């Protein structure tokens, strides 16, 4: 099957999905150039949180598991058809298309917000962020000049993580978190095109401290994803998530309140001041 035909099918699917969602001009369109951490943040609960607040959103997620900035840049330069692209429309329905090119995903909608992030093993290694400038340049050439760019601050591993990169931080969650905070502080200072940090890492760490549970991430799935989604909501819209009425099934009201409080505190102090 030719790449031209695949591109045609991809565009047709997105066009039909957009019409089915009844999308209008007041929709905020958000594109994540990410990996599994962006999946956790926006593919489970983010749309529901936005809906509860009366926000109309469409999300696009360019996903390669564990993808670092360097690979995103290489894919952009070669326009490699290696992404799984997930789009969640206005009515909450979603499509997922495999083998999508960066140009197809970025060109598939009129995005208002574009987010970047580093792969978790390198999230606290600021030297690895060197490819961000070129990646942003690539994206800027394909979107409106008034697009808002944000940096997704990911979170430190659970204390018992067996991830091969954890020893790079002394297998110490706090050391990894401190490195992530330092790197994210520097990236928004050094890249003026980035409007702000989406402090999911700080929010998760706040919740760990508040609950006494040092995990709360992919091992626990639900509450960690809810915390991250709450953080994205407040960071992007600049509105407090504290009174949001959406609670995922399976979470208690007290768990949900802790998650919202952790996210709100992180957005007020994204670097743990």
N, C-alpha and C positions, 0 to 999 in steps of 0.2 A: 504494500500500500504506500503510495507516494506521500512525501511530506506535505505537498500542496493539498492533497485530498484530506489528510489528517487535520491540517489547519482549517480547511473549510468546515469539516465536521465539528471541530472545536468551537469555531465562531458561531455556527448554527445552533449548537446546544446552548451556549451562553445567551444568545439572542432570544431563544424561546423561553429560557428560564427567566430572563429579565422581564419579558412581557407577561409571563404567568404571575410574577410577583407584584405586578401593578406598580412598579417603582416610579417615583416622582422626583421632582427637582430638589426637594428638601431632604433627600436621602444622603447620609454620610457614607462614603465608600472608602473602605480601609483595606490596604494591601500589605500583607506581611511577607517579607522575604526571609524565610525562616527554616525551621526544622521541627523536631518533636516538641520543643519548648513553645513554639508558636501554636502548634496543635493544642497543647494543654491549655494555653491562654485563651484562644478565641473560638475553638471548634466545638466546645461543649456547652458553655453557659453564657458566653458573652452576649449573644443575640437576645437571649431571654432577659438578661439584666437590662439591656438597652430598651427592649419592648416595655418592660415594667416602668421605665422612666419616661416613656413616650418618645423615645428616639427611634428614628428610622435608619437602619444600617444595612449595608451589604458588606460582607467580608470576602476577601480573596486571600488564599494562603498558598504560597509557593514552598512546597515541602520536599526536602531530602533529609532523611534521618541523619543527625550528627553533622550536618553540613556547615563547614566554616566559611568565613568571608572569602578566603582565597579560592575555594571551590565555586562559590557563587560568582565571583569575578571571572574565573575561567569559563564557566558556563555561559556567562553573558557575552564574553568575547567570541565564543564559538557558536553561540545561540544553540546550545546543546539541548536536545529533547529528552531531558532527564528528570523533569519535575513531576510530582503529583500535585495537581492544582485542585484545591477545594474552594468552591464558592458557595456561600450561604446567603440566600436572597432575603428579600424584605419579609416574606411570609415564613421564614425559617426553614424552607426547604433547601436542600443542598444537592450539588452535583460534585462528583470527583472524577477528574480526567487524568489519565496517566500519559507519560511521554510528551509532556508539554514543554515548549521552548520558552525561555525568558521573554522574548519579544511577544509571544502570543499571550502569556499571562499578564504582562504589564500593559499590553495594548488592548486587553479585553474589556476594560471599563475606564471611566473617567474618574480616576482615584482622587480622593481628597487628602488622604493620609497614607504615607508609606513608611513602614518600619523595617529596621535592620537589627540584626543581633549576631553575636559570635557563637560558635559551637561551645558547648559547656566545658570541654577540657581546656579551652583557651580563653574562657570568659573573664578570667582574672589576669591574663597575660597581655598587657597593653601593647607590647611590641607586635602582637599578632593582628592588631587592628589596622595595619598599614595599608591593606587593600580597600578599606572603606571609601577613601576618597575617589578612587577610580570607579568603584561600584556605584557610588552616588552620582558620579558624572554620567555613567551609562543610563541610569534611571531618569535623570533630569532631562535627558535628550528625548525621552519618550512620553513625558507627562506634562501637565499644565505648569506654568511657572509659579503658581500660587499653592502648589502642593505642600503640605506640612510633613516634615520628616522627623521621625522620632527613633530613639534607640531603646530597644527592649533589653532591660537588665535582667538576666536570668538568675537562677538561684543556685546555692551551694548544695552539694550532695548530702544525703543522709549520713549520719555518723558511721553506720555499718556498710556503706557503699563498697562494692567490689569493683567499681569502675577503674579501668586501667590508668586513668589520668589522675585519680584521687591522690596518689603518692606525690604528684607534682605540687600539692599543697600540704604535704606532710600528713596526708590522710586525716586532716583536721578541718571540720566543717567551718569553724569560726575563721581560721586562716584563709580558707577559700572564699568565704563571704567577704572578709575584709579586702581581699584582692579584687573581687568583682566590684565592690563599691568604689575602690580607688580607680579602677579602670574605667568604670562608667562615668565617674566624675570628670576624669580627664578627657573622655571622648566628646562630651558636650562642650567642654571648654575649648578643645582644639578644632572642632568641626562646627563652625557657626551656623552651618546649614541645618543642624539638628536643633529642633525647637526645644526638646526636653527629653528626659529619660522616662520611660515607663517602668517604675521600680518594682517589678514583680519579685526580684530577689530580696529586696528590703521587706516587702510585704510578707513573703513566706517566712523570713527570719523573725519578723515581729510576731507572727502567729506561733512559731515554734517557742519563742520566749514566753509569750502570754499563756500558752496552753501547757507548757512543760513537756511537749512532745517534739523531739528534735527531728522528726521525719516530715510528715505532712506534704510529701511531694508525690512522685509517681507510685511509690509503694502504697500510698493511701488514696491516690487518684482523686476522689471526688472533692474533698475539702481543698486540696492543693489547687486543683483546677478552678474552683470557685474563687479562691483568693486571687489567683492570677487574673481571672476575668473581671473581678471587681476592680482590680488595680488598673487594668486597661480602660475600663469605663471612666473612672475618675480622672485618669491622666489625659485621656483624649478629649473628654467633654468639659473638664474643669468644674464638674459638679460633684458634690459629696455623694458617696455611695451609701452612707450610713443608714438612710431611711428607705433604701430600695426594697421593694416587697418580694422580689423573686428569691425563692429558696429552693435549691435542688432537692428532688425527692431523695430521701435517705439521710438528709442532714437535719439535725434538730435546730430549733430556733436559736439556742445558745451557741451552737457551732457556727451558724450562719452569721450571727451578730459578731462573734469573734473574728471571723473572716473579713467582714466589712470594716471592722475597727482596725484590723491589721493593715488592710489596703489603704484606708483613709490616712492612717498615720504615716505610711510609706510615701504617699503622694505629698504630704506636708513636709516630710524630711527624707527625700529619696536616697540620701547618702548617710543616714543614721546620725544626723547632727543632734 
